[in-house]
Amino acid sequence: MHKATRAFLLATLAALSGAAAMAATAVVTADRMLDVLAGKMVDKPAIVVVDGRIKAVLTQGDAAIPQDATRIALPGQTLLPGLIDMHVHLDNDPRIDGYHNLDYTDSFWVAIGVANAKAMLEAGFTTVRNVGSANYADVGIKQAVEGGYVPGPRIVPATWLLGATGGHCDETEGLPPHFAAVPLENIADSPDGFRALVRKVHKYGAEVIKICATGGVLSRRDVAGAQQMSFEEIKAVVDEAHRLGLKVAAHAHGLSGINDCLRAGVDTIEHASLANEESFQLAKDHGAWFSMDIYDDDYILAEGPKNGMFEESLAKERAIGLKQRQTFRAAYNAGVKMIFGTDNGGVFPAGQNALQFAKMVEWGMPPLEAIRAATRNAAQALAREGDVGAIAVGRYGDFVAVAGDPLKDIRLLEHPAAVIKGGERVK
C-alpha cells in the first residue's frame, strides 16, 4: 500500500475508533474476495464497515484494522458484493396461478411480500428492483424493511405496472366486462394518460417506472409479441419519467415493441425475447440494458400445469422460451449491456433467484460476467454505483459468501454460506 494512502487510512480509522460509541463498526474477513470492478480475486481481505457502509478495504493483519470492532470471520469462503436482482415481484406466489389467486383477499399479497423479501435476502440478494406491485404494496414492504420491522433487501419499487386497456398489465384481461366496471388505476390509452400515470405513481413512491409495451406469457388472451403501447405513448412515459429523475423498465417480448422502446429511450428492456440485430444496435446506440429471465422456461414448463397456469400461457412459453435463450446468447455476443433479472416471485418461488446464473453460463456468458450482471452492471443500470454493486469504499457493507470459487462453479451462488447486509450478518 502506498505510504500516503496508508497514512490517510490510519488517520481515518483512528478517528472512527474515537467515535466508536456512536458508530457501529464491523470487520468482515474471508479467504478470498471477488473484486468485480477489477475482475480478479483478492486474497485475505478485511473489510471495515462503519454504520452500514464500507470505510476501508484492507488485508488481514493490517495494523489499520480497528481492534475493538465486531468480527465477522468467514474462513474458507469467498466474499462477493451483495447480489442485485433487477426484476422481481415481491407480492406474488407462482404456486397460486391462473384464477386461484382470486381465492385470496387483497391484503394477503402484502403478507406474501414480507415472506418473499426475507427469502430473497437470505438467498444473497441484498438489493432488488420490484417491477410491479398492486396497491403500492412494494412501497409498504420497503418502508417496513427500512424501519426494521421485517427483514428484507434494499427495495427499488415501481408500484403499479403501467399498460394499455386489455394488455399484459390489465388485471381484468380475460375476465367478463362487469369485472372492469371500476377503472383500473394503472391503465391508460393516450400519451397524456400515461404521462399522468407516471406522475401519480411517482407521487406515491415509485423509484422506477415499469410499462407493458407488448403482450406477455402469463396474461391469458394476448399475443406475447404483439405491441400494446404506441411509440408516442412510450415516449411520453420516458420523457416524463426522465424529467422526474426516474429510469424506465419495459416489459417487451415482441420485436416492434422492443425497438420502439429503445428508440424512445427506455433504460432497460425486460425479457427481450424476440429482439434481433437491429435491436442489439439500437440498445448499444442508446445505452440500454437487456434483462433476460432465461431460467423461467424450466420452471414454467415443469411446474406451471401443477400450479393452475392457463393452457394459453403454457402454449406461449413453449413457443417463446427457447427463442429467448437464443436471443440472450446473440445479444451478449453482439455486445449488448446485460443485467441480472429473473422474474423471481412472479414466475418461480422467491429465494431461488440464483438458479439463473447457471443458465446464463450455459448460454454463453462467462461466470465473471454473469456475476457482474448481478453486481456492477445492475448498480450502473440503477444509477446507484455509490451504494451497491461492488466491495468498495463508500458503498453499503452488503456481502454474500460462498464455500468455494464461484468463477469455477457458478452454482455455489445457489447456496450462500453467509449473507451480510449493512455490516450485519443476516444468514
VEXTI-929639 format. One line per 8 residues: number of its first residue (from 1); for each residue x, y, z of N, C-alpha, C. Coordinates in steps of 0.001 Angstrom, whole numbers, plus 500000, padded with zeros to 6 digits. Each point is the difference from the previous one (the first is absolute). Layout:
N
NUM = X/Y/Z/X/Y/Z/X/Y/Z ~ ...
This chain:
427
1 = 500845/498806/500000/499155/501194/500000/500888/501254/500000 ~ 499643/500989/499218/500761/501250/499946/500007/500646/501383 ~ 501156/500577/500401/500136/500557/501342/498980/501089/500305 ~ 499761/500876/499010/499035/501092/500222/498593/499445/500184 ~ 499650/499002/499183/498676/499384/500113/499847/499324/501352 ~ 501059/499288/500402/499952/499304/501287/499857/500987/501159 ~ 500736/501097/499922/499923/501007/501060/498595/500581/500095 ~ 499404/500242/498833/498636/500538/499981/499026/499012/500635
9 = 500141/498715/499654/499110/498985/500551/500165/499886/501518 ~ 501252/500020/500437/500246/499918/501441/499356/501155/500746 ~ 500146/501199/499422/499419/501176/500641/498482/499913/500007 ~ 499431/499569/498878/498545/499886/499895/499464/498979/500983 ~ 500650/498828/500037/499512/498949/500882/500219/500344/501467 ~ 501054/500755/500280/500209/500454/501373/498880/500918/500436 ~ 499598/500892/499094/498889/500909/500297/498716/499220/500211 ~ 499811/498974/499154/498803/499179/500141/500009/499250/501324
17 = 501174/499517/500386/500117/499276/501264/499631/500897/501170 ~ 500355/501280/499899/499668/500942/501062/498522/500239/500122 ~ 499299/499745/498894/498544/500194/500005/499274/498679/500153 ~ 500697/498969/500516/499435/498655/500044/498692/499943/500767 ~ 499880/500867/501020/498774/499976/500786/498801/500414/499163 ~ 500249/500776/498955/498913/500487/499166/499814/499163/498739 ~ 501061/499277/499576/499943/499311/498725/500139/498500/500183 ~ 499201/499238/499261/500101/498548/500004/501052/499599/498981
25 = 501035/499317/500456/501113/499628/499135/500125/498485/499958 ~ 500154/499460/498801/500199/498565/499811/501152/499793/499032 ~ 500717/498904/500189/501055/499603/499075/499641/498622/499458 ~ 499898/499907/498688/499634/498753/499334/501245/499413/499351 ~ 500313/498749/500315/501166/499334/499414/499581/498695/499335 ~ 500760/499620/498986/499764/498753/499273/501319/499567/499370 ~ 500022/498828/499383/501227/499546/499329/500267/500778/498722 ~ 498900/500332/499291/500122/500690/498710/498870/501004/499848
33 = 500201/500949/499113/498964/500971/499661/500006/500198/498492 ~ 498826/499989/499384/499914/500288/498574/499816/501500/499803 ~ 500990/500625/499405/499921/501412/499632/499353/500063/498618 ~ 498695/500308/499966/499284/499964/498725/500381/501164/499087 ~ 500535/501067/500583/500411/501137/499185/501289/499679/499247 ~ 500965/499406/500692/501276/499641/499371/499940/498636/499323 ~ 499003/499191/500360/499872/498680/499400/501038/499018/500500 ~ 500336/500045/501292/501022/499099/500528/499702/499636/501443
41 = 500604/498896/500436/499905/499581/501390/501067/500694/500833 ~ 499650/500328/501243/500918/500610/500956/500094/499063/501199 ~ 501210/499665/500412/500191/499087/501125/499933/500734/501340 ~ 499456/499302/500983/499984/500425/501397/499487/501433/500207 ~ 498805/500315/499499/499471/501360/500192/499524/500237/501422 ~ 500018/501254/500395/499398/500446/501264/499240/501284/499686 ~ 498687/499939/500072/499158/501123/499602/499460/500676/501251 ~ 500280/501282/500141/499533/500772/501154/498691/500688/499628
49 = 498960/499711/500766/498669/500571/499761/499608/500828/501222 ~ 499677/501281/499773/499604/500900/501085/498621/500565/499687 ~ 499082/499810/500928/498617/500450/499816/499435/499569/498653 ~ 500278/498764/499632/499379/499403/498830/500732/500176/498695 ~ 501022/500891/499978/500722/500242/498740/501476/499626/500141 ~ 500589/499624/498866/501397/499583/499975/500895/501225/500151 ~ 500879/499942/501000/500932/501101/500249/501415/499671/499540 ~ 500326/498731/499908/501339/499624/499537/499978/498565/499507
57 = 500778/499732/498954/500203/498649/499487/501477/499691/500210 ~ 500288/499168/501011/501375/499739/500440/500341/498526/499826 ~ 501194/499638/500433/500451/498621/500016/500146/499558/501446 ~ 499641/498742/500280/500091/499483/501366/501414/500196/500546 ~ 500074/500432/501249/501280/500268/500624/500413/501449/499931 ~ 499284/500794/499208/500346/501421/499890/499763/500692/501346 ~ 500948/500820/500400/499906/500692/501291/498847/500991/500053 ~ 499485/500386/498829/498918/500991/499973/498644/499415/500362
65 = 499892/498688/500126/498725/499364/500319/499624/500327/501449 ~ 498807/500574/500235/499585/500313/501383/499930/498728/500844 ~ 500624/500011/501154/500082/498800/500822/498736/499756/500823 ~ 499199/501049/500217/498821/499836/500848/498718/499822/499179 ~ 500162/499757/498702/498833/499847/499132/499392/498603/500137 ~ 498723/499892/499677/499356/498697/499896/500643/499223/498851 ~ 500327/498737/500230/500655/499191/498975/498993/499041/499367 ~ 499993/499974/498669/499230/499011/499253/501017/499227/499166
73 = 500409/498854/500515/501047/499205/499356/499379/498902/499149 ~ 500440/499909/498752/499474/499023/499054/501156/499164/499438 ~ 500627/499193/500823/501141/499221/499536/499608/498992/498923 ~ 500877/499843/499014/499750/499052/498923/499003/500468/498959 ~ 499529/501243/500116/498942/500469/499119/500458/501130/499075 ~ 499241/500181/498942/500229/501083/499039/498920/501059/500191 ~ 500427/501233/500139/499094/501123/500238/499703/500705/498681 ~ 498719/500274/499757/499563/500748/498827/499127/501159/500453
81 = 499787/501001/499134/499023/501040/500334/498611/499377/500133 ~ 499155/500600/500817/498618/499570/500042/499403/500019/498603 ~ 499225/498977/499674/499462/499856/498652/498774/500894/499797 ~ 499740/500329/498724/498893/500884/499628/499152/499298/498950 ~ 498719/499847/500260/499065/499475/498997/499160/501170/499512 ~ 500089/500271/498710/499357/501176/499419/498566/499756/499551 ~ 499482/498787/500221/498620/499736/499573/499379/498974/500940 ~ 499353/500491/501062/499279/499111/500909/498579/500522/500193
89 = 499169/499112/500554/498628/500361/500390/499791/499457/501412 ~ 500165/500870/500978/499941/499579/501393/498632/499474/500405 ~ 498951/500709/499616/498659/499666/500486/499299/499033/499052 ~ 500619/498856/499790/499438/499009/499092/500506/498622/500409 ~ 499293/498959/499586/500457/498630/500213/499596/499174/498788 ~ 500973/499516/499211/499670/499269/498776/499315/498669/500258 ~ 500015/499544/501238/499304/498751/500317/498498/500219/500131 ~ 499581/501253/499947/498570/500348/499993/499740/500673/498655
97 = 499692/499219/498995/499956/500521/498635/498595/499929/499425 ~ 499879/500493/498764/498701/500025/499339/499012/500836/500786 ~ 498795/499461/500195/498978/500714/500764/500044/499670/501491 ~ 500936/499156/500423/500078/499641/501419/500310/501210/500883 ~ 500645/501032/499423/500318/501171/500836/498748/500761/500420 ~ 498876/499738/499351/498757/500663/500394/499436/499432/501304 ~ 500598/498923/500498/499565/499437/501275/500500/500811/501200 ~ 500891/500969/499753/500671/500707/501085/499636/501482/499997
105 = 499865/500560/501183/499674/501413/500122/501210/500856/499627 ~ 499771/501270/499713/501062/500867/499486/501197/500091/500942 ~ 499743/500129/501306/501085/500195/500949/500868/498761/500180 ~ 499516/498833/499588/500788/498768/500074/501322/500161/499274 ~ 499995/500734/498884/501187/500073/499156/501101/500841/500632 ~ 499633/500920/500890/501031/500741/500731/500712/499059/500972 ~ 499241/499121/500649/500611/499023/500907/500932/499066/499223 ~ 499568/499584/498820/500867/499184/499131/501276/500775/499686
113 = 499867/501296/499745/501162/500830/499667/501005/500068/501132 ~ 499526/500025/501236/500902/500013/501155/500806/498703/500043 ~ 499333/498875/499802/500701/498706/500002/500984/499913/498836 ~ 499596/500485/498844/500872/499936/498822/501225/500894/500157 ~ 499820/501154/500631/501139/500892/500229/501057/499312/500853 ~ 499584/499319/501038/500931/499268/500857/500704/498896/499223 ~ 499256/499275/499185/500585/498898/499228/501052/500506/499018 ~ 499720/501120/499344/500962/500537/499040/501257/500510/500692
121 = 499827/500637/501158/501165/500475/500746/500878/498827/500411 ~ 499406/498962/500552/500776/498859/500475/500637/499229/498852 ~ 499516/500213/498775/500598/499388/498820/501192/500800/499483 ~ 500319/501116/500665/501158/500793/499615/499679/501223/499172 ~ 498721/500246/499756/499596/501156/499200/499650/501141/500958 ~ 500998/500854/500213/499866/501072/500976/499355/501245/499416 ~ 499810/500023/498669/499263/501077/499323/499133/499368/498930 ~ 498749/500446/499915/499117/499538/498929/499244/501195/499416
129 = 499728/499904/498712/499130/500978/499349/498654/499315/499781 ~ 498982/500482/500695/498675/499397/499907/499222/500672/498877 ~ 499849/499302/498882/499431/500641/498811/498509/499691/499859 ~ 499247/500395/501016/498557/499908/499895/499347/499417/501228 ~ 499184/500810/500682/499208/499563/501145/498670/500732/499974 ~ 498928/499261/500266/498699/500643/500127/499923/500749/501321 ~ 499224/501057/500014/499659/500714/501240/501223/500517/500766 ~ 501098/500264/499287/501209/500570/500597/500579/499107/501092
137 = 499791/498681/499861/500469/499058/501010/501511/500052/500164 ~ 500736/500159/498896/501464/499989/500111/500522/501198/500780 ~ 499302/501128/499938/500403/501163/500790/499821/499696/501482 ~ 498893/499375/500356/499762/499647/501394/501019/499010/500526 ~ 500346/499002/499196/500989/499012/500425/501365/500668/500155 ~ 500339/500884/499077/501263/500745/500098/500043/500800/501306 ~ 498923/500682/500327/499965/500790/501231/500135/499114/501234 ~ 499385/498816/499962/500096/499085/501134/501425/499468/500162
145 = 500662/499706/498878/501392/499535/500056/500898/501108/500541 ~ 499854/501199/499460/500863/501101/500419/499744/500405/501449 ~ 498784/499782/500485/499690/500315/501381/500420/498925/500983 ~ 500512/498888/499473/500444/498917/500860/498893/499096/500499 ~ 498798/500109/499421/498885/499164/500439/500092/498579/499455 ~ 500523/499856/498773/500122/498685/499365/501341/499944/499276 ~ 500574/498797/499847/501249/499884/499246/499731/500011/498499 ~ 500940/500565/499256/499844/500026/498553/501136/500743/499342
153 = 500060/499953/498693/501058/500701/499264/499687/501485/499851 ~ 500922/500726/499438/499731/501376/499573/499070/499908/498793 ~ 498901/500726/500027/498956/499850/498976/499879/501275/499183 ~ 500046/499848/498688/499727/501096/499072/498608/499739/499420 ~ 498970/500725/500465/498622/499681/499617/499543/500706/498724 ~ 499187/499295/499232/499370/500595/498819/498528/500314/500244 ~ 499437/499461/501075/498556/500041/500269/499254/499345/498830 ~ 498948/500607/499516/499185/499393/498946/500779/499853/498681
161 = 499759/498885/499295/500451/499885/498613/499042/500808/499136 ~ 500496/500778/499083/499166/500854/499162/499812/499363/498627 ~ 498751/499954/499542/499731/499377/498716/498701/500455/499387 ~ 499682/499410/498855/498825/500380/499213/498804/499100/500315 ~ 498817/500489/499670/498776/499225/500190/500102/498660/499280 ~ 499732/498917/500742/500036/498664/499412/501393/499432/499826 ~ 501019/500727/500453/501375/499553/499814/500510/499157/501154 ~ 501307/499739/499976/500628/499110/500976/499886/500540/501423
169 = 499939/501317/500162/499899/500600/501336/498562/500166/500470 ~ 499039/499660/499162/498587/500155/500342/499550/498759/500761 ~ 499793/500138/501313/499685/498838/500832/498634/499393/499700 ~ 499136/500721/499294/498692/499440/499660/499988/499421/498594 ~ 501157/499935/499353/500104/499374/498674/499563/498537/500108 ~ 499091/499590/499137/499511/498633/500022/498791/499777/500883 ~ 499566/501045/500725/498830/499883/500870/498790/500673/499353 ~ 498771/499648/500413/498798/500632/499449/499989/501505/500272
177 = 499244/500773/499202/500013/501463/500113/499640/500540/501374 ~ 499124/499316/500740/499569/500591/501274/501144/500038/501020 ~ 501073/499212/499793/501146/500064/500908/500768/501305/499840 ~ 499823/500660/498865/500719/501245/499730/499105/501219/500151 ~ 498932/499857/500766/499074/501125/500170/500679/501182/500671 ~ 500948/499716/500907/500776/501061/500642/501318/500130/499237 ~ 500325/501168/499469/501223/500157/499210/501249/499662/500815 ~ 500922/499266/499397/501266/499689/500656/500875/501241/500023
185 = 500757/500159/501080/500783/501221/500136/501372/499921/499346 ~ 500280/498938/499246/501289/499886/499318/499865/499907/498485 ~ 498814/500305/499475/499725/499817/498573/499737/501349/499333 ~ 500593/500183/498815/499782/501219/499214/500010/499645/498524 ~ 499527/500938/499174/499904/499745/498560/500342/501236/499181 ~ 500915/500825/500508/500442/501177/499265/501294/500499/500614 ~ 500783/500762/499260/501224/500558/500601/499723/500806/501260 ~ 498970/500836/499975/499694/500807/501180/499574/499126/501176
193 = 499263/498917/499687/499583/499097/501065/501187/499332/500678 ~ 500959/499581/499212/501187/499362/500575/500862/501005/500756 ~ 500059/501217/499499/500772/501029/500704/499402/500236/501401 ~ 498687/500013/500077/499343/500184/501298/500266/498823/500932 ~ 500032/498778/499449/500279/498830/500832/501410/500051/500572 ~ 500965/500436/499199/501375/500114/500492/500043/500959/501180 ~ 499333/501127/499861/500000/500980/501090/499350/499428/501248 ~ 498925/499232/499817/499287/499468/501159/500838/498964/500750
201 = 500576/499025/499280/500750/498962/500715/501283/500571/500614 ~ 500576/501008/499349/501153/500672/500595/499579/500683/501308 ~ 498846/500622/499990/499486/500671/501203/499892/499034/501171 ~ 499643/498758/499722/499754/499043/501069/501145/499009/500212 ~ 501187/500312/499489/501161/499224/500412/500764/499247/498944 ~ 499593/500064/498724/500741/499283/498963/501397/500589/499832 ~ 500997/499127/499951/501379/500413/499747/500489/499518/498645 ~ 499159/499273/499297/500229/499605/498612/498614/499846/499389
209 = 499888/500225/498699/498718/499853/499318/500036/498732/499160 ~ 498963/499179/500127/499902/498757/499230/498796/500086/499075 ~ 500217/499728/498708/498908/499978/499027/499914/498625/499354 ~ 498840/499689/499465/499789/498788/499224/499822/500405/498543 ~ 501088/499944/499243/499978/500469/498617/499467/498962/499041 ~ 500087/498716/500389/499496/498925/499127/499190/499026/500839 ~ 499440/499010/499326/499312/498935/500699/500965/499177/500835 ~ 499445/499044/500754/500836/499201/500878/499630/498536/499963
217 = 500743/499221/500758/499759/498566/500081/498899/499697/501014 ~ 500048/500642/501158/499070/499648/501071/498647/500682/499892 ~ 499866/501003/499148/498665/500534/499708/499323/499005/499054 ~ 498676/499884/500104/499340/498834/499405/499754/500110/498502 ~ 499485/501127/499534/499465/500031/498635/500791/500833/499010 ~ 501016/500722/500460/500739/500809/499033/501087/499165/499321 ~ 500633/500588/499011/501106/499361/499288/501293/500572/500571 ~ 500906/499122/500415/501196/500459/500716/500795/501033/499209
225 = 500069/499836/498695/500812/500906/499197/499289/501239/499507 ~ 498698/500120/500259/499226/501117/499451/500274/501295/500754 ~ 500214/501087/499269/500232/501297/500637/498685/500545/500534 ~ 500017/500505/501245/498779/500461/500659/500019/501482/500342 ~ 501162/500623/499944/500094/501448/500197/500630/500606/498753 ~ 499462/501134/499580/500563/500672/498826/501334/500649/500348 ~ 500763/500334/498965/501261/500705/500230/499751/501298/500752 ~ 498950/500709/499641/499700/501285/500646/499704/499818/501483
233 = 499299/498917/500349/499702/499733/501409/501278/499639/500772 ~ 500820/499157/499393/501269/499623/500640/500872/501234/500207 ~ 500069/500844/498970/500847/501195/500080/499499/500947/501090 ~ 498681/500102/500142/499449/500863/501052/500428/499502/501378 ~ 499971/498667/500204/500433/499427/501273/501468/500308/500251 ~ 500839/499759/498984/501439/500202/500153/500319/501460/500296 ~ 499400/500903/499237/500282/501425/500198/499597/500457/501396 ~ 498823/499582/500450/499519/500426/501311/500844/499373/501120
241 = 500310/498719/499854/500791/499326/501024/501395/500607/500104 ~ 500637/500203/498860/501352/500554/500025/499995/501423/500552 ~ 498952/500743/499708/499894/501354/500555/499947/499956/501524 ~ 499406/498927/500537/499882/499838/501445/501201/499273/500607 ~ 500969/499653/499163/501190/499319/500490/499828/498511/500187 ~ 499024/499395/499321/499725/498572/500130/500426/499242/498748 ~ 500432/498751/500174/500271/499099/498888/498694/499322/499570 ~ 500008/499465/498769/498826/499302/499479/500386/498582/499603
249 = 499241/499033/500490/500147/498600/499622/498784/499603/499174 ~ 500232/499292/498903/498895/499625/499119/499915/498491/499845 ~ 498865/499431/500410/499683/498627/499637/499815/499981/498490 ~ 500831/499239/499285/499910/499982/498536/500557/498684/499470 ~ 499114/499158/499502/500414/498765/499330/500138/500203/498498 ~ 499082/500761/499399/499893/500103/498550/500970/500987/499381 ~ 500356/499757/498752/501031/500777/499314/499622/501464/499841 ~ 498803/500293/499503/499652/501397/499746/499917/500789/501304
257 = 499472/499369/501050/499927/500673/501294/501369/500239/500590 ~ 500887/499007/499891/501378/500172/500489/500662/501176/499308 ~ 499906/500032/498678/500714/501035/499252/499407/501386/500223 ~ 498676/500093/500136/499406/501301/500311/500413/500469/501396 ~ 500102/499070/500949/500468/500365/501347/501423/500539/499945 ~ 500850/499346/499236/501389/500437/499899/500093/501364/499326 ~ 499223/500207/498954/500016/501309/499311/499468/501102/500911 ~ 499079/499643/500898/499405/500991/500903/500891/500314/501196
265 = 501047/499172/500229/500908/500274/501103/499752/499209/501262 ~ 499257/498878/499904/499803/499141/501165/501356/499510/500500 ~ 500158/499906/501308/501300/499690/500593/500300/498514/500055 ~ 499002/499168/500326/500221/498553/500044/498855/499295/499292 ~ 500359/499024/499178/499019/499166/499315/499895/498690/500754 ~ 498808/499711/500516/499753/498775/500745/499528/498901/499044 ~ 500627/498843/500071/499702/498806/499197/500717/500033/498645 ~ 499669/500975/499142/500708/500197/498720/500038/498735/499146
273 = 498964/499189/500077/500043/498663/499415/500223/499981/498498 ~ 499347/500896/499262/500033/499951/498538/500851/501111/499403 ~ 500913/500547/500791/500913/501037/499493/500877/499429/498887 ~ 500432/500884/499090/500879/499565/498908/501205/500924/499896 ~ 500746/499864/498905/501225/500791/499834/499725/501501/500034 ~ 498870/500419/499425/499655/501421/500056/499784/500435/501449 ~ 499338/499156/500783/499781/500298/501420/501323/500131/500734 ~ 500917/499090/499709/501304/500040/500674/500709/501319/499707
281 = 499945/500445/498743/500672/501245/499651/499313/501194/500655 ~ 498670/499985/500024/499269/501077/500660/500344/500052/501489 ~ 500085/498833/500629/500340/499959/501426/501381/500603/500239 ~ 500945/499660/499153/501358/500544/500157/500035/501490/499702 ~ 499243/500418/498998/499978/501424/499647/499412/500853/501119 ~ 498990/499460/500690/499276/500768/501016/500464/499690/501425 ~ 500941/499081/500157/500503/499682/501336/499028/499215/500854 ~ 499090/499256/499372/498999/499242/500752/500570/498653/500447
289 = 499350/499418/500989/500382/498702/500549/498924/498964/499698 ~ 500400/498749/499798/499057/498887/499872/499976/499230/501320 ~ 498803/499719/500487/499770/499185/501191/499195/498778/499546 ~ 500665/498847/499909/499381/498837/499354/499889/498842/500994 ~ 498775/499616/500296/499686/498997/501020/500032/498589/499410 ~ 501196/499541/499620/500095/498773/499213/499922/498714/500820 ~ 499904/500072/501318/499743/498783/500775/498521/499613/499940 ~ 499123/500963/499856/498565/499815/500238/499374/498855/499205
297 = 500475/499780/498789/499432/498962/499145/500003/498642/500703 ~ 501075/499702/500726/500082/498716/500700/498866/499850/501008 ~ 499794/501044/500813/498993/499912/501051/498584/499996/499418 ~ 499752/500869/499043/498648/500107/499448/499541/498677/499392 ~ 500837/499383/499188/499580/498775/499321/499928/498808/500947 ~ 500823/500009/501069/499974/498880/500949/498902/500150/501049 ~ 499806/501217/500494/499110/500207/501144/498704/500737/499663 ~ 499981/500729/498892/498817/500785/499648/498709/499209/499987
305 = 499960/498810/499366/498740/499240/499982/499514/499623/501395 ~ 500920/499709/500920/499616/499622/501367/499448/501196/500773 ~ 500458/501203/499628/499636/501206/500743/498738/500672/499480 ~ 499386/499419/498970/498780/500572/499450/500230/501021/498916 ~ 501198/500055/499419/500276/500954/498925/499093/499735/498802 ~ 499559/501091/499378/499131/499876/498839/500703/499244/498871 ~ 499276/499154/499310/500576/499281/498871/500472/500966/498921 ~ 499296/501131/499855/500443/500998/499018/501403/500512/500335
313 = 500283/500174/501295/501318/500465/500420/501063/498938/499768 ~ 499672/498757/500296/500951/498920/499761/500338/499888/498515 ~ 498999/500173/499145/500251/499933/498563/500917/501127/499550 ~ 499798/501186/500562/500871/501130/499638/501433/499748/500466 ~ 500149/499421/501196/501350/499723/500497/500700/498956/499128 ~ 499266/498993/499578/500603/498992/499117/500496/500634/498704 ~ 499297/501029/499556/500360/500640/498739/501146/500988/500137 ~ 500181/500559/501202/500927/501135/500132/501224/499712/500876
321 = 499940/498970/500840/501059/499769/500975/501374/499757/499393 ~ 500085/499052/499058/501282/499711/499363/500500/501195/499211 ~ 499090/500680/499316/500395/501174/499213/500613/501067/500900 ~ 499453/500193/501200/500558/501014/500907/501438/499659/500375 ~ 500276/498728/500244/501360/499602/500358/500967/500197/498825 ~ 499531/499712/498814/500841/500235/498815/500266/501491/499820 ~ 498998/500809/500295/500169/501453/499904/500979/500490/501055 ~ 499941/499427/501202/500943/500364/501056/501438/499798/499522
329 = 500277/498849/499436/501358/499710/499529/500402/500972/498895 ~ 499088/500248/499058/500316/500905/498893/500213/501429/500494 ~ 499191/500446/500958/500131/501363/500526/501321/500170/500728 ~ 500362/499016/500815/501273/500098/500716/501171/500030/499011 ~ 499969/499124/499007/501080/499958/499010/500072/501280/499178 ~ 498854/500691/499861/499972/501250/499239/500477/501198/500815 ~ 500226/499795/501294/500487/501088/500834/498931/500822/500687 ~ 498778/499491/500061/498931/500698/500728/500298/499935/501494
337 = 499757/501080/500712/500207/500034/501450/498915/499159/500680 ~ 500426/499135/500934/499084/499038/500608/499953/500184/501518 ~ 498799/499867/500545/499803/499997/501448/499266/498733/500402 ~ 500043/499697/501289/499417/498784/500548/498570/500287/500438 ~ 499035/499373/499324/498598/500141/500364/499300/498673/499805 ~ 499223/499562/500991/499507/498623/499991/498489/499829/499931 ~ 499218/501019/500359/498551/499843/500203/499720/499143/501234 ~ 500957/499944/500947/499818/499201/501200/498825/500520/500810
345 = 499259/499076/500574/498774/500357/500702/498812/499999/499064 ~ 500206/500497/498792/498917/500023/499023/499863/498706/499239 ~ 501141/499354/499678/499979/498812/499151/500492/498759/500731 ~ 500965/500132/500902/500448/498848/500786/500223/500461/501435 ~ 500005/499075/500965/499919/500379/501413/501122/500912/500470 ~ 499643/500927/500867/500933/500994/500525/501160/499327/500721 ~ 501194/500567/499794/501196/499476/500624/500787/499056/499123 ~ 499441/499642/498847/500702/499123/499071/500638/500798/498859
353 = 500181/501299/500198/500508/500898/498959/501278/499486/499356 ~ 500905/499442/500809/501334/499640/499509/500000/498830/499031 ~ 498878/499312/499853/499931/498926/499015/500293/500510/498591 ~ 499804/501289/499780/500217/500529/498649/501481/500083/499615 ~ 500903/500115/500972/501415/500150/499665/500485/498855/499100 ~ 499644/498770/500353/500468/498852/499211/499465/500054/498579 ~ 498768/500495/499819/499446/500120/498649/500755/501043/499190 ~ 500376/501088/500644/500747/501039/499291/501345/499468/499516
361 = 500654/499193/500842/501271/499402/499603/499778/498954/498904 ~ 498955/499190/500154/499677/498987/498989/499775/500631/498629 ~ 499419/501195/499970/499681/500650/498732/501030/501058/499613 ~ 501221/499828/500467/501105/500723/499391/500645/501123/500772 ~ 499532/500312/501224/500585/501093/500754/501020/499448/500995 ~ 501238/500476/500004/500983/499532/500971/499540/500273/501425 ~ 500409/499163/500965/499560/500188/501390/500241/501405/500542 ~ 501163/500585/499721/500269/501345/500502/498977/500990/499480
369 = 499648/499888/498714/499042/500945/499426/498593/499758/500537 ~ 499657/498757/500286/498696/499713/500610/499916/500639/501383 ~ 501092/499902/500765/500027/500621/501327/499979/501517/499876 ~ 500735/500542/499047/499968/501451/499787/498610/500483/499619 ~ 499246/499188/499268/498635/500387/499634/499151/500236/501237 ~ 500307/499249/501081/499231/500102/501245/500683/500872/501040 ~ 501065/500694/499611/500707/500871/500950/500334/501325/499312 ~ 501171/500077/499395/500467/501246/499369/499003/500546/498989
377 = 499547/499152/499066/499106/500466/498938/498663/500466/500557 ~ 499443/499211/500924/498701/500358/500571/500074/501339/500725 ~ 501090/500232/500730/500168/501281/500689/500057/501150/499009 ~ 500682/499796/498873/500061/501036/498974/498622/500259/499413 ~ 499257/498947/499710/498662/500162/499417/499049/500697/500965 ~ 500222/499811/501289/499195/500685/501018/500476/501430/500255 ~ 501196/500340/499483/500659/501276/500310/500254/500115/501504 ~ 500390/498867/500614/500296/499966/501434/501382/499401/500250
385 = 500959/500361/499141/501355/499475/500160/500643/500449/501304 ~ 499516/501074/500592/500552/500450/501276/499511/499199/501184 ~ 498998/499132/499770/499384/499278/501112/500206/498488/499949 ~ 499860/499409/498830/499971/498540/499909/500812/499537/498794 ~ 500169/498677/499877/500571/499440/498773/501469/499665/500041 ~ 500717/500339/501062/501428/499693/500099/500434/500125/501446 ~ 501108/499337/500314/500620/500159/501310/500997/501140/499860 ~ 499550/501186/500333/500803/501207/499794/499634/501033/501051
393 = 500943/500844/500328/499800/501025/501030/498804/500889/499640 ~ 499158/500235/500976/498833/500846/499829/498718/499241/499743 ~ 500121/498792/499469/498787/499229/499713/499530/499260/501259 ~ 498766/499540/499955/499465/499265/501138/500814/498732/500247 ~ 500085/499612/501263/500689/498771/500362/499112/498799/499786 ~ 499666/499765/498741/499132/498880/499607/500861/498939/499322 ~ 499961/498769/500535/500847/498937/499482/499248/498681/499959 ~ 500451/499120/499118/499586/498604/500014/501273/499175/499952
401 = 500028/498892/500744/501185/499142/500033/499627/498587/499589 ~ 500909/499375/499251/499790/498619/499566/501238/499176/500337 ~ 499789/498694/500195/501085/499106/500413/500705/499435/498777 ~ 500771/500835/499333/500706/499568/498807/500198/501163/499056 ~ 500345/499684/498767/500268/501024/498984/498843/500052/499005 ~ 499168/501038/500039/498851/500075/499087/500400/500190/498539 ~ 501238/500402/499746/500460/500108/498610/500254/498625/499403 ~ 500173/499003/500865/500180/498627/499531/498708/499197/500080
409 = 499153/500348/500962/498712/499325/500155/498941/501046/500346 ~ 499321/500505/498977/499025/501082/500178/498830/499559/500875 ~ 499764/498698/500089/498849/499516/500766/500210/500124/501506 ~ 501204/500340/500418/500214/500286/501423/499115/501145/500479 ~ 499659/500910/499087/499162/501145/500370/498574/499586/500358 ~ 499623/498782/499638/498658/499513/500336/499887/499652/501484 ~ 501148/499862/500687/499979/499602/501419/501015/500836/500780 ~ 499711/501276/500212/500957/500854/500711/500236/499522/501426
417 = 501265/500086/500420/500348/499606/501360/499713/501114/500990 ~ 500038/501245/499532/499734/501153/500872/499492/501151/499176 ~ 499151/500805/500605/499490/501221/499384/500116/501111/501028 ~ 500546/501126/499565/500209/501151/500879/499374/501219/499330 ~ 499224/500740/500751/499382/501220/499485/500328/501147/500946 ~ 500619/501032/499462/500339/501155/500827/500934/499664/501145 ~ 500880/499022/499780/500943/499622/501035/499438/499095/501071 ~ 498775/499526/499853/499389/499103/500976/499646/498682/499317
425 = 500392/498906/500648/499752/498689/499422/498521/499643/500123 ~ 499401/499647/498856/498584/499641/499996/499805/498514/499726 ~ 501067/499321/499564/499951/498539/499831/501381/499467/500283
